[in-house]
């Protein structure tokens, strides 16, 4: 065989190999058979057909999360871009509720859902899109996704604003309905016990809220305004011993804010704590 023929067949072989790889990639990047999805707005109810769902951008990515135990989680997911599915909604002042087939539901404001969110695999932040996942697996191995069960009803999954954010409870499974509303309430402010404004050195102050298990309370002790980057007061819904009161030894300005999905953040509460010495 002449060298030119050898080169020709080598090039043909490489082309065939690339083609097979592309086929494999395209097959792994499809969402398969899906069920129609109902989207309800204040003015209309729309059913998104399977053919329409298949037209949206397909995304495959890793998603870090924390649940309410709290335990860190890592998921690999493949599905369609929620930004494209809800491209026509007003993202400035909208409430989005995801309802599963079993009745479980979670609500997020559009600002919460579509804010810059990240995955923290290996501790490095990488921005990720919110996803309606049709294939999803909890695993440390990205290759495990190819063996994950295909879902005909999607699961909501999205990234974290920071590594400690508890996103897991909002991952609604088997979504059958997405409801859009223009009515957004605000979380009430956190409080402290009436007798906690004057304490002895070394005593503690407890932050209180009527929806304690549904929200996260962040606080500061240096007079600065708290945010999601501040100290988290209640890291666990199921282990109350982790939700420790705040020990003070000097006069302190305690500021706290309530954050939670589906409502606007509370006003900042400020408490002047006098500590007797």
C-alpha positions as protocol buffer text, in pm:
chain_id: "A"
residue {
  index: 1
  type: UNK
  ca { x: 0 y: 0 z: 0 }
}
residue {
  index: 2
  type: UNK
  ca { x: 137 y: 339 z: -95 }
}
residue {
  index: 3
  type: UNK
  ca { x: 194 y: 601 z: 175 }
}
residue {
  index: 4
  type: UNK
  ca { x: -68 y: 829 z: 22 }
}
residue {
  index: 5
  type: UNK
  ca { x: -329 y: 548 z: 40 }
}
residue {
  index: 6
  type: UNK
  ca { x: -233 y: 480 z: 400 }
}
residue {
  index: 7
  type: UNK
  ca { x: -282 y: 844 z: 485 }
}
residue {
  index: 8
  type: UNK
  ca { x: -617 y: 847 z: 304 }
}
residue {
  index: 9
  type: UNK
  ca { x: -751 y: 548 z: 501 }
}
residue {
  index: 10
  type: UNK
  ca { x: -611 y: 690 z: 823 }
}
residue {
  index: 11
  type: UNK
  ca { x: -802 y: 1012 z: 763 }
}
residue {
  index: 12
  type: UNK
  ca { x: -1118 y: 814 z: 683 }
}
residue {
  index: 13
  type: UNK
  ca { x: -1077 y: 618 z: 1006 }
}
residue {
  index: 14
  type: UNK
  ca { x: -1034 y: 934 z: 1210 }
}
residue {
  index: 15
  type: UNK
  ca { x: -1343 y: 1087 z: 1048 }
}
residue {
  index: 16
  type: UNK
  ca { x: -1550 y: 778 z: 1127 }
}
residue {
  index: 17
  type: UNK
  ca { x: -1425 y: 778 z: 1486 }
}
residue {
  index: 18
  type: UNK
  ca { x: -1517 y: 1144 z: 1528 }
}
residue {
  index: 19
  type: UNK
  ca { x: -1859 y: 1079 z: 1380 }
}
residue {
  index: 20
  type: UNK
  ca { x: -1921 y: 794 z: 1623 }
}
residue {
  index: 21
  type: UNK
  ca { x: -1812 y: 1015 z: 1912 }
}
residue {
  index: 22
  type: UNK
  ca { x: -2049 y: 1287 z: 1800 }
}
residue {
  index: 23
  type: UNK
  ca { x: -2337 y: 1037 z: 1782 }
}
residue {
  index: 24
  type: UNK
  ca { x: -2256 y: 912 z: 2129 }
}
residue {
  index: 25
  type: UNK
  ca { x: -2241 y: 1267 z: 2262 }
}
residue {
  index: 26
  type: UNK
  ca { x: -2570 y: 1363 z: 2099 }
}
residue {
  index: 27
  type: UNK
  ca { x: -2741 y: 1053 z: 2235 }
}
residue {
  index: 28
  type: UNK
  ca { x: -2618 y: 1123 z: 2588 }
}
residue {
  index: 29
  type: UNK
  ca { x: -2728 y: 1486 z: 2556 }
}
residue {
  index: 30
  type: UNK
  ca { x: -3092 y: 1416 z: 2482 }
}
residue {
  index: 31
  type: UNK
  ca { x: -3376 y: 1416 z: 2732 }
}
residue {
  index: 32
  type: UNK
  ca { x: -3576 y: 1130 z: 2581 }
}
residue {
  index: 33
  type: UNK
  ca { x: -3949 y: 1082 z: 2633 }
}
residue {
  index: 34
  type: UNK
  ca { x: -4109 y: 1356 z: 2843 }
}
residue {
  index: 35
  type: UNK
  ca { x: -4451 y: 1449 z: 2977 }
}
residue {
  index: 36
  type: UNK
  ca { x: -4626 y: 1779 z: 2890 }
}
residue {
  index: 37
  type: UNK
  ca { x: -4563 y: 2061 z: 3138 }
}
residue {
  index: 38
  type: UNK
  ca { x: -4832 y: 2303 z: 3253 }
}
residue {
  index: 39
  type: UNK
  ca { x: -4738 y: 2669 z: 3304 }
}
residue {
  index: 40
  type: UNK
  ca { x: -4995 y: 2892 z: 3475 }
}
residue {
  index: 41
  type: UNK
  ca { x: -4973 y: 3272 z: 3467 }
}
residue {
  index: 42
  type: UNK
  ca { x: -5219 y: 3534 z: 3599 }
}
residue {
  index: 43
  type: UNK
  ca { x: -5369 y: 3559 z: 3250 }
}
residue {
  index: 44
  type: UNK
  ca { x: -5343 y: 3214 z: 3093 }
}
residue {
  index: 45
  type: UNK
  ca { x: -5265 y: 2845 z: 3131 }
}
residue {
  index: 46
  type: UNK
  ca { x: -5029 y: 2696 z: 2875 }
}
residue {
  index: 47
  type: UNK
  ca { x: -4930 y: 2336 z: 2815 }
}
residue {
  index: 48
  type: UNK
  ca { x: -4576 y: 2294 z: 2688 }
}
residue {
  index: 49
  type: UNK
  ca { x: -4577 y: 1989 z: 2463 }
}
residue {
  index: 50
  type: UNK
  ca { x: -4301 y: 1726 z: 2452 }
}
residue {
  index: 51
  type: UNK
  ca { x: -4198 y: 1853 z: 2106 }
}
residue {
  index: 52
  type: UNK
  ca { x: -4163 y: 2205 z: 2247 }
}
residue {
  index: 53
  type: UNK
  ca { x: -3968 y: 2083 z: 2551 }
}
residue {
  index: 54
  type: UNK
  ca { x: -3721 y: 1913 z: 2319 }
}
residue {
  index: 55
  type: UNK
  ca { x: -3649 y: 2247 z: 2148 }
}
residue {
  index: 56
  type: UNK
  ca { x: -3500 y: 2410 z: 2456 }
}
residue {
  index: 57
  type: UNK
  ca { x: -3127 y: 2424 z: 2517 }
}
residue {
  index: 58
  type: UNK
  ca { x: -2993 y: 2109 z: 2682 }
}
residue {
  index: 59
  type: UNK
  ca { x: -2750 y: 2153 z: 2970 }
}
residue {
  index: 60
  type: UNK
  ca { x: -2538 y: 1901 z: 3158 }
}
residue {
  index: 61
  type: UNK
  ca { x: -2355 y: 2019 z: 3469 }
}
residue {
  index: 62
  type: UNK
  ca { x: -2254 y: 1954 z: 3829 }
}
residue {
  index: 63
  type: UNK
  ca { x: -2452 y: 2108 z: 4117 }
}
residue {
  index: 64
  type: UNK
  ca { x: -2331 y: 2137 z: 4474 }
}
residue {
  index: 65
  type: UNK
  ca { x: -2592 y: 2172 z: 4747 }
}
residue {
  index: 66
  type: UNK
  ca { x: -2657 y: 2158 z: 5121 }
}
residue {
  index: 67
  type: UNK
  ca { x: -2967 y: 2005 z: 5280 }
}
residue {
  index: 68
  type: UNK
  ca { x: -3133 y: 2097 z: 5609 }
}
residue {
  index: 69
  type: UNK
  ca { x: -2949 y: 1834 z: 5817 }
}
residue {
  index: 70
  type: UNK
  ca { x: -2710 y: 1999 z: 5709 }
}
residue {
  index: 71
  type: UNK
  ca { x: -2511 y: 1773 z: 5475 }
}
residue {
  index: 72
  type: UNK
  ca { x: -2319 y: 1867 z: 5162 }
}
residue {
  index: 73
  type: UNK
  ca { x: -2442 y: 1710 z: 4837 }
}
residue {
  index: 74
  type: UNK
  ca { x: -2306 y: 1681 z: 4484 }
}
residue {
  index: 75
  type: UNK
  ca { x: -2533 y: 1610 z: 4188 }
}
residue {
  index: 76
  type: UNK
  ca { x: -2477 y: 1565 z: 3818 }
}
residue {
  index: 77
  type: UNK
  ca { x: -2777 y: 1659 z: 3606 }
}
residue {
  index: 78
  type: UNK
  ca { x: -2887 y: 1682 z: 3245 }
}
residue {
  index: 79
  type: UNK
  ca { x: -3196 y: 1873 z: 3138 }
}
residue {
  index: 80
  type: UNK
  ca { x: -3331 y: 2188 z: 2977 }
}
residue {
  index: 81
  type: UNK
  ca { x: -3259 y: 2552 z: 3047 }
}
residue {
  index: 82
  type: UNK
  ca { x: -3518 y: 2702 z: 3282 }
}
residue {
  index: 83
  type: UNK
  ca { x: -3420 y: 3046 z: 3155 }
}
residue {
  index: 84
  type: UNK
  ca { x: -3545 y: 2945 z: 2812 }
}
residue {
  index: 85
  type: UNK
  ca { x: -3860 y: 2773 z: 2940 }
}
residue {
  index: 86
  type: UNK
  ca { x: -3955 y: 3090 z: 3132 }
}
residue {
  index: 87
  type: UNK
  ca { x: -3801 y: 3339 z: 2891 }
}
residue {
  index: 88
  type: UNK
  ca { x: -4119 y: 3546 z: 2864 }
}
residue {
  index: 89
  type: UNK
  ca { x: -4178 y: 3614 z: 3234 }
}
residue {
  index: 90
  type: UNK
  ca { x: -4089 y: 3935 z: 3417 }
}
residue {
  index: 91
  type: UNK
  ca { x: -3784 y: 3848 z: 3625 }
}
residue {
  index: 92
  type: UNK
  ca { x: -3792 y: 4167 z: 3833 }
}
residue {
  index: 93
  type: UNK
  ca { x: -4105 y: 4107 z: 4039 }
}
residue {
  index: 94
  type: UNK
  ca { x: -4239 y: 3754 z: 3991 }
}
residue {
  index: 95
  type: UNK
  ca { x: -4304 y: 3454 z: 4215 }
}
residue {
  index: 96
  type: UNK
  ca { x: -4247 y: 3109 z: 4061 }
}
residue {
  index: 97
  type: UNK
  ca { x: -4396 y: 2799 z: 4223 }
}
residue {
  index: 98
  type: UNK
  ca { x: -4293 y: 2448 z: 4118 }
}
residue {
  index: 99
  type: UNK
  ca { x: -4543 y: 2173 z: 4200 }
}
residue {
  index: 100
  type: UNK
  ca { x: -4462 y: 1802 z: 4199 }
}
residue {
  index: 101
  type: UNK
  ca { x: -4694 y: 1515 z: 4118 }
}
residue {
  index: 102
  type: UNK
  ca { x: -4712 y: 1429 z: 4491 }
}
residue {
  index: 103
  type: UNK
  ca { x: -4823 y: 1782 z: 4585 }
}
residue {
  index: 104
  type: UNK
  ca { x: -4484 y: 1892 z: 4722 }
}
residue {
  index: 105
  type: UNK
  ca { x: -4403 y: 2241 z: 4605 }
}
residue {
  index: 106
  type: UNK
  ca { x: -4145 y: 2514 z: 4644 }
}
residue {
  index: 107
  type: UNK
  ca { x: -4161 y: 2882 z: 4554 }
}
residue {
  index: 108
  type: UNK
  ca { x: -3880 y: 3118 z: 4460 }
}
residue {
  index: 109
  type: UNK
  ca { x: -3888 y: 3474 z: 4342 }
}
residue {
  index: 110
  type: UNK
  ca { x: -3750 y: 3524 z: 3994 }
}
residue {
  index: 111
  type: UNK
  ca { x: -3474 y: 3736 z: 4147 }
}
residue {
  index: 112
  type: UNK
  ca { x: -3374 y: 3442 z: 4370 }
}
residue {
  index: 113
  type: UNK
  ca { x: -3388 y: 3180 z: 4098 }
}
residue {
  index: 114
  type: UNK
  ca { x: -3212 y: 3375 z: 3824 }
}
residue {
  index: 115
  type: UNK
  ca { x: -2951 y: 3552 z: 4035 }
}
residue {
  index: 116
  type: UNK
  ca { x: -2592 y: 3444 z: 3958 }
}
residue {
  index: 117
  type: UNK
  ca { x: -2560 y: 3097 z: 4111 }
}
residue {
  index: 118
  type: UNK
  ca { x: -2262 y: 2867 z: 4131 }
}
residue {
  index: 119
  type: UNK
  ca { x: -2140 y: 2513 z: 4177 }
}
residue {
  index: 120
  type: UNK
  ca { x: -1842 y: 2463 z: 4408 }
}
residue {
  index: 121
  type: UNK
  ca { x: -1687 y: 2138 z: 4295 }
}
residue {
  index: 122
  type: UNK
  ca { x: -1338 y: 2129 z: 4440 }
}
residue {
  index: 123
  type: UNK
  ca { x: -1406 y: 2456 z: 4621 }
}
residue {
  index: 124
  type: UNK
  ca { x: -1391 y: 2665 z: 4303 }
}
residue {
  index: 125
  type: UNK
  ca { x: -1696 y: 2866 z: 4200 }
}
residue {
  index: 126
  type: UNK
  ca { x: -1839 y: 2806 z: 3852 }
}
residue {
  index: 127
  type: UNK
  ca { x: -2161 y: 2973 z: 3742 }
}
residue {
  index: 128
  type: UNK
  ca { x: -2444 y: 2735 z: 3649 }
}
residue {
  index: 129
  type: UNK
  ca { x: -2796 y: 2780 z: 3512 }
}
residue {
  index: 130
  type: UNK
  ca { x: -3115 y: 2665 z: 3685 }
}
residue {
  index: 131
  type: UNK
  ca { x: -3228 y: 2343 z: 3522 }
}
residue {
  index: 132
  type: UNK
  ca { x: -3530 y: 2122 z: 3471 }
}
residue {
  index: 133
  type: UNK
  ca { x: -3341 y: 1793 z: 3500 }
}
residue {
  index: 134
  type: UNK
  ca { x: -3458 y: 1482 z: 3317 }
}
residue {
  index: 135
  type: UNK
  ca { x: -3157 y: 1281 z: 3428 }
}
residue {
  index: 136
  type: UNK
  ca { x: -2995 y: 1338 z: 3765 }
}
residue {
  index: 137
  type: UNK
  ca { x: -2780 y: 1148 z: 4013 }
}
residue {
  index: 138
  type: UNK
  ca { x: -2612 y: 1215 z: 4344 }
}
residue {
  index: 139
  type: UNK
  ca { x: -2253 y: 1106 z: 4293 }
}
residue {
  index: 140
  type: UNK
  ca { x: -1889 y: 1212 z: 4313 }
}
residue {
  index: 141
  type: UNK
  ca { x: -1835 y: 1072 z: 3962 }
}
residue {
  index: 142
  type: UNK
  ca { x: -1954 y: 1265 z: 3658 }
}
residue {
  index: 143
  type: UNK
  ca { x: -1955 y: 943 z: 3454 }
}
residue {
  index: 144
  type: UNK
  ca { x: -2238 y: 809 z: 3673 }
}
residue {
  index: 145
  type: UNK
  ca { x: -2482 y: 1043 z: 3497 }
}
residue {
  index: 146
  type: UNK
  ca { x: -2495 y: 823 z: 3186 }
}
residue {
  index: 147
  type: UNK
  ca { x: -2641 y: 542 z: 3396 }
}
residue {
  index: 148
  type: UNK
  ca { x: -2891 y: 762 z: 3580 }
}
residue {
  index: 149
  type: UNK
  ca { x: -3259 y: 682 z: 3537 }
}
residue {
  index: 150
  type: UNK
  ca { x: -3436 y: 887 z: 3273 }
}
residue {
  index: 151
  type: UNK
  ca { x: -3721 y: 1098 z: 3414 }
}
residue {
  index: 152
  type: UNK
  ca { x: -4034 y: 1177 z: 3219 }
}
residue {
  index: 153
  type: UNK
  ca { x: -4119 y: 1445 z: 3478 }
}
residue {
  index: 154
  type: UNK
  ca { x: -3834 y: 1685 z: 3561 }
}
residue {
  index: 155
  type: UNK
  ca { x: -3665 y: 1784 z: 3885 }
}
residue {
  index: 156
  type: UNK
  ca { x: -3579 y: 2145 z: 3963 }
}
residue {
  index: 157
  type: UNK
  ca { x: -3212 y: 2198 z: 4040 }
}
residue {
  index: 158
  type: UNK
  ca { x: -3011 y: 2518 z: 4067 }
}
residue {
  index: 159
  type: UNK
  ca { x: -2680 y: 2647 z: 4199 }
}
residue {
  index: 160
  type: UNK
  ca { x: -2582 y: 2818 z: 4523 }
}
residue {
  index: 161
  type: UNK
  ca { x: -2517 y: 3183 z: 4596 }
}
residue {
  index: 162
  type: UNK
  ca { x: -2247 y: 3066 z: 4836 }
}
residue {
  index: 163
  type: UNK
  ca { x: -2114 y: 2729 z: 4952 }
}
residue {
  index: 164
  type: UNK
  ca { x: -2331 y: 2718 z: 5265 }
}
residue {
  index: 165
  type: UNK
  ca { x: -2667 y: 2793 z: 5101 }
}
residue {
  index: 166
  type: UNK
  ca { x: -2930 y: 2527 z: 5168 }
}
residue {
  index: 167
  type: UNK
  ca { x: -3073 y: 2479 z: 4818 }
}
residue {
  index: 168
  type: UNK
  ca { x: -3161 y: 2110 z: 4847 }
}
residue {
  index: 169
  type: UNK
  ca { x: -3510 y: 2148 z: 5004 }
}
residue {
  index: 170
  type: UNK
  ca { x: -3627 y: 2340 z: 4695 }
}
residue {
  index: 171
  type: UNK
  ca { x: -3531 y: 2065 z: 4448 }
}
residue {
  index: 172
  type: UNK
  ca { x: -3889 y: 1968 z: 4361 }
}
residue {
  index: 173
  type: UNK
  ca { x: -3918 y: 1628 z: 4192 }
}
residue {
  index: 174
  type: UNK
  ca { x: -4166 y: 1511 z: 3925 }
}
residue {
  index: 175
  type: UNK
  ca { x: -4277 y: 1862 z: 3834 }
}
residue {
  index: 176
  type: UNK
  ca { x: -4616 y: 1876 z: 3665 }
}
residue {
  index: 177
  type: UNK
  ca { x: -4695 y: 2246 z: 3702 }
}
residue {
  index: 178
  type: UNK
  ca { x: -4518 y: 2581 z: 3718 }
}
residue {
  index: 179
  type: UNK
  ca { x: -4726 y: 2872 z: 3844 }
}
residue {
  index: 180
  type: UNK
  ca { x: -4629 y: 3235 z: 3791 }
}
residue {
  index: 181
  type: UNK
  ca { x: -4763 y: 3504 z: 4023 }
}
residue {
  index: 182
  type: UNK
  ca { x: -4702 y: 3876 z: 4062 }
}
residue {
  index: 183
  type: UNK
  ca { x: -4778 y: 3870 z: 4436 }
}
residue {
  index: 184
  type: UNK
  ca { x: -4465 y: 3849 z: 4652 }
}
residue {
  index: 185
  type: UNK
  ca { x: -4477 y: 3881 z: 5029 }
}
residue {
  index: 186
  type: UNK
  ca { x: -4193 y: 3974 z: 5263 }
}
residue {
  index: 187
  type: UNK
  ca { x: -4054 y: 3772 z: 5553 }
}
residue {
  index: 188
  type: UNK
  ca { x: -4116 y: 3927 z: 5894 }
}
residue {
  index: 189
  type: UNK
  ca { x: -3820 y: 4048 z: 6097 }
}
residue {
  index: 190
  type: UNK
  ca { x: -3646 y: 3826 z: 6353 }
}
residue {
  index: 191
  type: UNK
  ca { x: -3691 y: 3909 z: 6720 }
}
residue {
  index: 192
  type: UNK
  ca { x: -3528 y: 3839 z: 7055 }
}
residue {
  index: 193
  type: UNK
  ca { x: -3683 y: 3778 z: 7396 }
}
residue {
  index: 194
  type: UNK
  ca { x: -3801 y: 4098 z: 7566 }
}
residue {
  index: 195
  type: UNK
  ca { x: -3565 y: 4049 z: 7859 }
}
residue {
  index: 196
  type: UNK
  ca { x: -3261 y: 3990 z: 7638 }
}
residue {
  index: 197
  type: UNK
  ca { x: -3169 y: 4354 z: 7585 }
}
residue {
  index: 198
  type: UNK
  ca { x: -2988 y: 4360 z: 7919 }
}
residue {
  index: 199
  type: UNK
  ca { x: -2785 y: 4050 z: 8011 }
}
residue {
  index: 200
  type: UNK
  ca { x: -2491 y: 3943 z: 8224 }
}
residue {
  index: 201
  type: UNK
  ca { x: -2151 y: 3890 z: 8064 }
}
residue {
  index: 202
  type: UNK
  ca { x: -2130 y: 3541 z: 7915 }
}
residue {
  index: 203
  type: UNK
  ca { x: -2506 y: 3501 z: 7883 }
}
residue {
  index: 204
  type: UNK
  ca { x: -2671 y: 3430 z: 7551 }
}
residue {
  index: 205
  type: UNK
  ca { x: -2924 y: 3585 z: 7315 }
}
residue {
  index: 206
  type: UNK
  ca { x: -3163 y: 3377 z: 7105 }
}
residue {
  index: 207
  type: UNK
  ca { x: -3297 y: 3491 z: 6769 }
}
residue {
  index: 208
  type: UNK
  ca { x: -3662 y: 3401 z: 6716 }
}
residue {
  index: 209
  type: UNK
  ca { x: -3891 y: 3377 z: 6413 }
}
residue {
  index: 210
  type: UNK
  ca { x: -4240 y: 3229 z: 6359 }
}
residue {
  index: 211
  type: UNK
  ca { x: -4118 y: 3047 z: 6045 }
}
residue {
  index: 212
  type: UNK
  ca { x: -3790 y: 2933 z: 6199 }
}
residue {
  index: 213
  type: UNK
  ca { x: -3778 y: 2600 z: 6010 }
}
residue {
  index: 214
  type: UNK
  ca { x: -3852 y: 2761 z: 5672 }
}
residue {
  index: 215
  type: UNK
  ca { x: -3600 y: 3044 z: 5676 }
}
residue {
  index: 216
  type: UNK
  ca { x: -3236 y: 3119 z: 5743 }
}
residue {
  index: 217
  type: UNK
  ca { x: -3134 y: 3395 z: 5983 }
}
residue {
  index: 218
  type: UNK
  ca { x: -2803 y: 3573 z: 5928 }
}
residue {
  index: 219
  type: UNK
  ca { x: -2653 y: 3813 z: 6179 }
}
residue {
  index: 220
  type: UNK
  ca { x: -2363 y: 4045 z: 6258 }
}
residue {
  index: 221
  type: UNK
  ca { x: -2220 y: 4172 z: 6587 }
}
residue {
  index: 222
  type: UNK
  ca { x: -2011 y: 4460 z: 6457 }
}
residue {
  index: 223
  type: UNK
  ca { x: -2290 y: 4698 z: 6356 }
}
residue {
  index: 224
  type: UNK
  ca { x: -2268 y: 4614 z: 5984 }
}
residue {
  index: 225
  type: UNK
  ca { x: -2573 y: 4510 z: 5785 }
}
residue {
  index: 226
  type: UNK
  ca { x: -2610 y: 4130 z: 5758 }
}
residue {
  index: 227
  type: UNK
  ca { x: -2641 y: 3939 z: 5432 }
}
residue {
  index: 228
  type: UNK
  ca { x: -2617 y: 3581 z: 5306 }
}
residue {
  index: 229
  type: UNK
  ca { x: -2241 y: 3613 z: 5352 }
}
residue {
  index: 230
  type: UNK
  ca { x: -2281 y: 3680 z: 5728 }
}
residue {
  index: 231
  type: UNK
  ca { x: -2290 y: 3426 z: 6012 }
}
residue {
  index: 232
  type: UNK
  ca { x: -2578 y: 3178 z: 5982 }
}
residue {
  index: 233
  type: UNK
  ca { x: -2774 y: 3144 z: 6306 }
}
residue {
  index: 234
  type: UNK
  ca { x: -2983 y: 2834 z: 6227 }
}
residue {
  index: 235
  type: UNK
  ca { x: -2788 y: 2590 z: 6007 }
}
residue {
  index: 236
  type: UNK
  ca { x: -3007 y: 2286 z: 6080 }
}
residue {
  index: 237
  type: UNK
  ca { x: -3378 y: 2213 z: 6074 }
}
residue {
  index: 238
  type: UNK
  ca { x: -3333 y: 1867 z: 6226 }
}
residue {
  index: 239
  type: UNK
  ca { x: -3048 y: 1917 z: 6473 }
}
residue {
  index: 240
  type: UNK
  ca { x: -3154 y: 2201 z: 6707 }
}
residue {
  index: 241
  type: UNK
  ca { x: -2830 y: 2169 z: 6904 }
}
residue {
  index: 242
  type: UNK
  ca { x: -2652 y: 2324 z: 6606 }
}
residue {
  index: 243
  type: UNK
  ca { x: -2867 y: 2638 z: 6627 }
}
residue {
  index: 244
  type: UNK
  ca { x: -2669 y: 2785 z: 6913 }
}
residue {
  index: 245
  type: UNK
  ca { x: -2761 y: 3111 z: 7093 }
}
residue {
  index: 246
  type: UNK
  ca { x: -2518 y: 3401 z: 7069 }
}
residue {
  index: 247
  type: UNK
  ca { x: -2284 y: 3448 z: 7366 }
}
residue {
  index: 248
  type: UNK
  ca { x: -2194 y: 3809 z: 7446 }
}
residue {
  index: 249
  type: UNK
  ca { x: -1935 y: 3960 z: 7680 }
}
residue {
  index: 250
  type: UNK
  ca { x: -1954 y: 4331 z: 7593 }
}
residue {
  index: 251
  type: UNK
  ca { x: -2221 y: 4579 z: 7484 }
}
residue {
  index: 252
  type: UNK
  ca { x: -2315 y: 4478 z: 7130 }
}
residue {
  index: 253
  type: UNK
  ca { x: -2521 y: 4593 z: 6834 }
}
residue {
  index: 254
  type: UNK
  ca { x: -2682 y: 4275 z: 6704 }
}
residue {
  index: 255
  type: UNK
  ca { x: -2827 y: 4297 z: 6354 }
}
residue {
  index: 256
  type: UNK
  ca { x: -3019 y: 4016 z: 6185 }
}
residue {
  index: 257
  type: UNK
  ca { x: -3202 y: 3949 z: 5861 }
}
residue {
  index: 258
  type: UNK
  ca { x: -3433 y: 3667 z: 5751 }
}
residue {
  index: 259
  type: UNK
  ca { x: -3381 y: 3511 z: 5408 }
}
residue {
  index: 260
  type: UNK
  ca { x: -3594 y: 3241 z: 5254 }
}
residue {
  index: 261
  type: UNK
  ca { x: -3722 y: 3123 z: 4920 }
}
residue {
  index: 262
  type: UNK
  ca { x: -4049 y: 3259 z: 4786 }
}
residue {
  index: 263
  type: UNK
  ca { x: -4050 y: 3592 z: 4969 }
}
residue {
  index: 264
  type: UNK
  ca { x: -3846 y: 3907 z: 4979 }
}
residue {
  index: 265
  type: UNK
  ca { x: -3585 y: 3932 z: 5252 }
}
residue {
  index: 266
  type: UNK
  ca { x: -3703 y: 4077 z: 5581 }
}
residue {
  index: 267
  type: UNK
  ca { x: -3612 y: 4427 z: 5692 }
}
residue {
  index: 268
  type: UNK
  ca { x: -3294 y: 4429 z: 5899 }
}
residue {
  index: 269
  type: UNK
  ca { x: -3361 y: 4406 z: 6271 }
}
residue {
  index: 270
  type: UNK
  ca { x: -3123 y: 4588 z: 6506 }
}
residue {
  index: 271
  type: UNK
  ca { x: -3091 y: 4524 z: 6879 }
}
residue {
  index: 272
  type: UNK
  ca { x: -2876 y: 4714 z: 7128 }
}
residue {
  index: 273
  type: UNK
  ca { x: -2767 y: 4459 z: 7389 }
}
residue {
  index: 274
  type: UNK
  ca { x: -2636 y: 4595 z: 7719 }
}
residue {
  index: 275
  type: UNK
  ca { x: -2398 y: 4354 z: 7891 }
}
residue {
  index: 276
  type: UNK
  ca { x: -2348 y: 4399 z: 8266 }
}
residue {
  index: 277
  type: UNK
  ca { x: -1997 y: 4338 z: 8391 }
}
